[in-house]
Amino acid sequence: MRQVYIPSTRHSITQSFSSMANSTNFCALLLALILYLSSFTWAAIDVSVYESFLQCLQNNTNPQDHISDFVYSQTNASYTSVLQAYIRNARLINSTTPKPKPLIILAPTQISHVQASVICSKKVGYQLKIRSGGHDYEGISYSSDDPFFLLDMFNLRSVDVDVKNESAWVQTGATLGEVYYRIWEKSKAHGFPAGICPTVGVGGHFSGGGYGNMLRKFGLAVDNVLDAQIVDANGKLLDRKAMGEDLFWAIRGGGGASFGVIISYKIKLVLVPEIVTVFKVERFIEDNATDVAYKWQLVAPKTDKNLFMRMLLQPVTSKTKKKQKTIRVSVYALYLGEADTLVSLLGKEFPELGLKKENCNETSWIRSVVWWANSDHVTSPKDLLDRNLNSAKFLKRKSDYVQTPISKDGLKWIWQRMIELGKTGLVFNPYGGRMDEISSSDAPFPHRAGNLFKIQYSVNWEQAGSKAENEYLTQIRKLYSYMTPFVSKNPRSAFLNYRDLDIGVMEAGKNSYEEGSVYGIKYFKGNFDRLVKVKTVIDPENFFRNEQSIPTLSRGYSGVDVGRDSRSIVKLIIGVIIYLLSF
C-alpha cells in the first residue's frame, strides 16, 4: 500500500488548492504547497504501488530469485521482528511520538537485489534508507517523516580474508566482531584498526570514518581502505576504478548513505604483535582524579603511538561518603607491546596514574578485542560473532573536539556541573600519533592534527516515557552547553558517527545547501563543499538522502537555498493534482 500525506478533510484540500492555484507567482505557489503538505497526516490511498514495486523487482532480478524471500511488507508476520532486530536506540521503539515505519523492508541476499531495490524504489518514487548494524544514534537509517523503504544489509555479511596480500573484502552488512574474528581465524599476526563495539555494522562505521583503539598507530578504518563496491542511484555496481577517485574519497568518511549503497570495502590488514597489554585504572575526586584527568590531556595525545588510553568521566556515588556524589575517572588502555615496557613508559610520563604491572593484562590482540568488548557480554573470541539482536537501550550521544588542555580549575568546574546534572558522562578519546600525520583533506574526515582528543557525551536510561526522555535529553544538552568554553570553535566540530540531530537537520522534503552546511561544516569542516560537488555529480536528483545527508547544488546555485530539483517539484505538484481529480 502506498502511503502519502493527505489532509483531514476534502473541503480543506479544495479550498487550499484553489487558493494556491489563483497565485500567479510560482515560488509563492510552491512555498504554499510545501507548507500545506507539511501539515498532512499519514494515510493509505493507493493500492497499486506495492504490486508495481514487486513487478519491477521481478523484472530486474534473476528469474530463479524468490522475491518474497527478501521483501517484508507491513502485513508480513516477520516484519516487526526484522525491523526491531537492529534498532539499537530504544527511544526509537518506545517514543511517545514515534516516526512512521518503513512501508517495505528489503533484506537482499545478492548484489542484484540491491541494484533492483534502488531501481524500483526510484521508479515508484519512494525514499530508500540503508541500514547495516543499526548503531546510528539517531536512527535515521530506519526512520523518517517521509514515506520510505528500508534496505537492510544484514544478509550481505561475507568477510573474505587474503592473508598473503594482507587484505580482506568485507561486505557492509558484516559486524566489526565478525571482521575481527574472521581475520583471527586466518592469521594470529594481523588485525584491523576499527571500533571496540562488536555489533557495529561495517557500512555505517567505515563510511563515517571508523575510529578505534589503534588509531594512534594506524589511523582510522578509512585510512586503511583500498577499494570499494557501491551501487549508485542508477542501480549500477561500481568499484574504485569505475566510480573514480572523487567518489572513492567521499565514501571514506563522508557518510555512504548520501552517495549510494556501499556493498563492500577492501581493507588493508595491519600487523599486530604477539603480545599486547590492556589495563583499567580508576580514580575518584577523593583520590587524585583531577590530577590524573589534567595530566592525561598532556600525555595521552603525545605519548608512544603504540599506546591508546581512553578516559571515562562519570558522576557516581562516593564509596567513602554515602549518598554524596563524586566523579570517577577511569582510564582504559591498549598498548601494542609488553607490560614491562608500558609500566616503565608511564612511570616516566604519567606518574600520577600510578600504573603497576599487576594492573596490566598481557594477552593476544584478539583477546584484547574481547577485553574491550566485555561490557557487551563478550567473553571469548567466538562471542564476537553474536549479533546481540534486540538489544536496544535508551540513549543520547553528542560530540566535541578539544584543542587546548582544560585547566585543573576548569576540570573542577566541570565536575560540579556533572554532579549537579546527575547522570551524563564524558568519554575522552586521544588523538595524535598517526592522526597527526594524515592530511585533513586526505579523506572527508577532517579532525586530524591540532586536536588533542574527542569528547563523547553519553547518557543511558532505563525508564520509558516522555518524562524520563526529556529529563535526560535536557541533562546532556546542558552539559554540552557548559562545555562551550573548552572545545573547538568556528566551527564547533562534531563526529559524524556520533550522529546528533541537535546540531542541524535538513527539513523534510528539502535539498538545501544552506541547511546542509549547518551540520555539514561541523562534521566535515573544509571538506564539506567537495562532498557537495561529488554528491551533485553522482546523485543529482538527491535520491539518497536523510536528515543529515549531503545536499546537491542546482544548476542555478547562487549560494542560497537551492530547494528541490525542478523535476521533483513538477512531480510533486502533478501528484497532488492527480489525487485531487480522483475525488
N, C-alpha and C positions, 0 to 999 in steps of 0.2 A: 504494500500500500504506500503510495506516495503521500507525503505529508508536506503541507505548505502552511504559511500563515494566512488565516482568514479572519475578518473582523467579526464582532459579536452579532451584528445584525445586517441583513441585506440592505436595509434603508441607509445605514451608515456608509456602506460601500458606494451606493449610487450617489448619495449626497456628496461624499468626499471626492469621488472620482469626477463628478460633474464640475465641482469647484475647481479641481486641478485642470480639467480639460479646457476650461474657459481662459486659462492663463496663456498669454502669448509668449511668455518667457520660458524657454526650455529648461534653463537652470533652476528657475523657481519651481517649475513643474516637477523636475527630478527631486529637488530637495523636499517638496511637499510629499511626494510619493514615498521617499525613504522614511520620512518622519511618520507617515501614515502606516507604512508596513511595520515599523518598529513597535507599534502598539498592538499588533495582532497576537493571537494565541494559536497554539498548535491544534490542528485538526486534520483528519484524513479526508481527501476529496477525490483522489484519482486511483482507480483500481488497476490501471494498466502498467504502471512503471515497473513493478516487481517482475511481471511476466516479460516485459520488454528487456529488462536487465538480464534475466536468466537466458533469454533467447540470444542476446548479444554475447553472453559468456559462452554459450554452446557454439556460436559461430566463430569464436576466437580462441578456442582450446581444441585439443585433440578429440576426435570422436569417442575414443575409449574412456576419456575422463568422465568421472561421475561428479557433475557439478554440485549435486546435493550434498556431497561429502565435505565440501569446504564452504558452503554458504549456509548461514544461520539467519533465518528471518525471526521476527519477534514472536511468531507463533511456534517456532521450533522448541521442543522440550528442553534442548540443551542450551538455548540462547542465554539464559540468565547465568548459568554456571560458567559458560565460556567468557561472557563479559566480565564477571566478577573475579575470575581466577587470577587476573593480573592487575587488578586495581589495588594499589599499594597505599592509597590515602583514604582512610575511612570517611573523611569529610565528604568525599565524592559519592559514597554509597548512602550515607545516613544524613545527608544535608536536609535541612528544613525547606530549602528551596532548590531541589535537585534540577540539574540540567537535563534536557531531553536525551534519551538514549539513541544509539545508532539504529537506523532503520534495518540495516543488514550488517552482520559481521561476516567478514571474509577471512578464512584461515587457510591460505594457499599452501599446497604441498609441493608445488612445482613453480619454477620461474614463470612459465607460460601463464599460470593462474594469476600471478601478479600483473603481468602485462595486460591480460584480459580485464582484470579488475580496474585498472587505470583507464583503459579504452572505454569500457562500458559505463563506468561512473561518470566520465566526462560526457559520454553520449546522452545519458539521461539527465544530466545537469545537476548531479549531486556532488557535494563536497566529499572528499576521501581523506580520512585521517589515518595515521600509521602508528602502530604500537609495537614495541619489541618486548621490553620487560615490565613496562608499566610504572617505572620508578619516577617518572616526571612528576615533580612535587605538586604541580597544579592540575594534573590530569588532563592536559589539553590534547593528549593523543587519543583520548577516548571519550571526550565530552565536547559539546558545542551548543551554542544557541541557535545555530542553523541546522536544517535537515542534513544528515550526513550518513555515510557508510564508514565502517571501521575495518581497516585492513590490519589484521593481527598476524604478526610474523612468526609466532611461536613454533610453527611446524618446520620452518626453514632454519635449521639449527646445526648444520654439519660443521665440524671443525677438522680440517684436513691438514695434518702436520707433516712438513717435509724437513726432517732433521738435517739431512745432507746439505740443503740450501738454507738452513736456518730461517725458515719462513712457514707460514700457515695461511690457508684460505679459511676465513671464518664467516659463516652466514650470520646475518644480523639478528635472527631470532634466537641465537645461542646466548647463554648467560655467561658472565665472567667466570663463574665457578666451573662451568663446562669447558671453557677455554683453558683455564689453568690445569684442570685435571687431564685433559687430552694432551697437552704439552708434556706434563709429567709422565704420562703413560709411555711416551715415546723417548723422552730424554730427561735424565736427572740433572743435566747440566744447563738446561735452558729454562727461561721464564718469560714473562711479558709484563711491561710496566703499565698497569691499569688499576682500577679501583679495588677497594677492600671488601665490598659487599658482593657476595657470590651470586645473588639473584638479579642483579642489574643486567639488563639486556644490552648486547653489543651495539645494536642500532643507535639508540639514543646516546649511550656512553661515548662511543668513538666519535660520532658526528658532532658532539658538543665539545670535544676536547679530550676528555678521558684522563683524569689525573689519579695517581695512586701513591703508594709509599716508596716507589723507586723513581719518582720524577726528578729528584735532585741528581740522580746518577744517569738516567736515560731519557729524561723529558717526559712528555705526555704520550698517551696512546697514539695520538695523531702524528706525533713526531716519528713514529715507527711504523707508519703505513706506507706500503709500496705500490699498491694498486687497489682498485675497487670495481665493483659492478653496480650499475644503477639503471633503473627503469625510468625513463623521462616521461614528460606529460603526453607524449605521443605513443607511449607504450613500447618504445624501442629500448633494447638492452644494450648498454654501453659499458666498455671497460675504459681504463685510463687513456689509452691511445685514442679511442673513438670519442670520448667525452671532451678531450682537450684539457690542457693544464689549468685553465681558469676554473672549470667546474670541479676538477680534482682538488684544487686548492680550496674551493668553497666548502666541500663536504668533509674537510678535515678540520672541523671546529666551528663551522658556520651554521650547524643545525641541518641535518639531512632532509628533514620534512619540508623545508622550503623549496627544495630543488627536485625532488623525485623520491622514488622508493629505492633505498640502498639495499641491494641484495646481499652483498658480501664485501669484506675487506681482506686484502692480502697484507699480513703483518710480518714485521721483521722480529724474529725471536732474539732475546738477549741472553748473554751468558751470566749465570749466577754461580757463586762459589758453593762448594760442597757444604760448608758450614756458614750459617748466618746466625745472628743474635737478635733476640727480641727482649724487651723489658717493659715493665709498667711501674712507675713510681708515683705515689700520691703525697700531697702536702695540703695543709689547711692554713687558714689565716693565723690560727693559734700557733702554728709551726712557723715556717718561713715562706709561706706560699707567695707572698708579694715579691720577695727577693727572687724566688725561683721564676715567677712569671716575667719579671723585668729582665732578668739575665737571659732567659730563653730567647727573647727577641734579639739579643745581640749575638747569640751563639747559633741557634738553630738554622738561620738562613746563610751562615758564613762558614760553618764547620765542614769537615770532610764530606764530600758529595756522596759517599757511601752510607751516610747516616741520615735518616729521616726521623724527626721527633715531632709527633703531633701532640698538642696541648689542649686538654679539655678543661673548661672553667664552668663550674656548676654550683648553684646555690643549694645547700644541703643543711640538714640539722646537725648541729655540733655534737660530736661524740663525748666531749667533756662537759659541756653546758647544755643540759637537756632543755628542749623547747626553744633554744636560741639558734638562729640561722647563721651560717658561715659560708665561706667559699672553699670548695675543694678544687685543687689544681692537680690534674692527672697528666702525666707525660707518658705516652706510648711511643715505642721506638722500634725501628728495623735498622739493623746495621749489617751491611754486606761484608761480614768478616767475623772474627772470633772475639769472644768476650773479653779476654785479657787486653787486647788492643783497644777495645771500646772503653773499658774502665779506665785505662791509662789516659786515653784521649780526653774523656770528660772530667777526669780528676784535675787536668790542667786547665781546660777551657770552661768547665761548668761545675766548680766545686760546690756551689750552692745546692746542687741536686743531690749530692752525697751518694752517687751510684756506687754500689758494691757488686762484686761478682755474684754473690748469692741472689741479687735482684735479677740476674740475667738468665736467659734460657738459650743455650746453643742448640740449633736444630737445622733441619734442611729447609730449603726455600719453600717447598710445598707445605711443610708443616708450619712454617711462618704464616702462610696464607690462612691455614686453619686457625692458628692462634689469633690472628687479627679478626677473623670472622666468627669467633666463638660466641659473641653476643647473639648471633643468628642460629645458635644451637648446632654449630658445625664442630664436630669433634674428631673427624678423620677425613682424609682426602676424598673418600667415597661420598661423604656428605655434601661435597661441593656440587654434586650432580642433582641434589634435591632442589627443586624449584620453589618449594615452600609456598604453594598456591594458597590463595585466600588468606593472606597474612597482612591485611590492611591495618594500619594504625592511624589514629587521629594525629595530624601533624601539620606544621608550617615551618618553612625554612626561608631564610634570606641570606644575603652575602655582602661582603665588603672586601676591600684590599687596603693594606696598611703599608705605608712607605717610609714612615718615621717612627722609631720606637716610642711607645707610650710610657711616660714617666711613672715613677712609683706613686706619686700623688695622684696622677691620672688613673692608675690602676685601682687605688684605694677608693676613689670616687666611683669608678665603675662597679666595684664590689658592692658598695652601698646601694647603688641603683638596682643591681641584680637581686640583692636580698629583699629590697622593697617590693620588687615586681613578683618574686616568688618562685618561678619555675624555669624561665628561659635560660638556656646555657649558650656558651660560645665555644667554638672549635677553631683553634689556630693551626693552620697548615703551612709549614715553612716553604719558601721558595729558595732561590739561589742555586748554586751548582750549575747543572746543565741548563736550567731555566734562564740563567743569566747569559748564556752563550748563544741562544737561538733568537734570531731577529723577531721583533713583534709583528712583522708582516709576513713571516715565513708561512704562517697558517692564519686563518681568521682569528683564532685565539690570541689576543694581544698582550696578555698580562705576563710580561717576562721581566727583563732587567728593571730594577728600580722598585720592585715590590718585595717587601720583606716576607710578608705572609698574607694568606687569605683567611677571612673570617667566615665561618658558617654560623648563623643564628639558628638555634634549634629548640623547638618545644614540641613535646608529645603530650597527649592526654588520653584518658580512658572513657570519660563520660560523653555520651551522645547528646545532641540537642544544641539549640542556638545559644543558650546561656553560657555553657562551657566554651563553645567555639568563640563567642565574642570576647569572653574573658581572656583566653589565651592568645587570640589574634591581637588583642589590644596590648597585651604584655610584650609580645615580640616586636610589635611596631614601635612601642615606646622605647624599648632598648635600642632598636635601630636608630631612632631619633637621637637618643642620648649619645650615641657613638659618633655623631657627625663631626665633632672637632678632631677626632683621632684617625679618620680614614681618608681615602683618596678623594680628590676634588676635581671638578672641571674636566671630565665628568666624575661623579661618584660612581665608580665602576662596579660591575656585578658579573657573576659567573653564570653562563648560560645553563649549565646542567644543574644549578641550584635555582631552577625556574621560579620566578617571583612576579606575579601579575601586578603587585603593588607598584612596580616601577614604571608601568605604562603598558597599554594594550592597544591593539588595532580594533577599532569599532567594528562590530559585526557587519559584514557586507561591504566593507570599505577596503581600498587598496591605496593607502595614503603614505607617501614618503614622509610627510610631516609627522604623522602619528608614529610611524615605524621608527623614525630617528630618535624618538624619546627614549625608548628602551634599547634600540639598536646600538646607539653610541655608547651606552653604559656597558653593554655586553661586548662590543667589538671595537670600540674607540675608532681609530683612523681607518680600520678595515671595513667599516660599515658601508661606505659608498662603493667600494669594489664589490662587495657582496650584492648590493642593489643592481649593479651593472650586470653581474653574472646572472642574477635572477631574471632580469629583463630579457636577456638573450635566451636562456634555457627554458623559461616558463612565462612568456609574455602575457598570457591570459590569466596568470595568477591562479592556476588550478590548485597547486599545492600551497595551502595557506592554513594559518591558525591564528590564535590571538596574539602571538608574538613572532609571526613569520617575517621574512624579509620581503618588503614591498617591491613592486616593479615601477619603472618610470614610463610615463606615457610619451608618445611622440612629441607632444606639445608641452613637455615638462618645463615649468618656469620657476621651480624652487618652492612651490606651494603644493597643497593637497591635490593629488592627481585624480582622485576619485576612482570610479570603476572604469575598466576597459569599455570602450564605446559599444562593442558587441554585446557585452554583458548588460549594459544599460538597456539597449534595444530589446534584448531577450527578456529582461525583467518586465519592461512595460508591456510588451506583447503578451507575456504570460498573464498579467493581470487583466488585460483587455479580454483575452480569450475566456478567462474564468468568469468575468462579468457577463459576457454574452451567453454563457451556459445557463444562466438563470431563466 
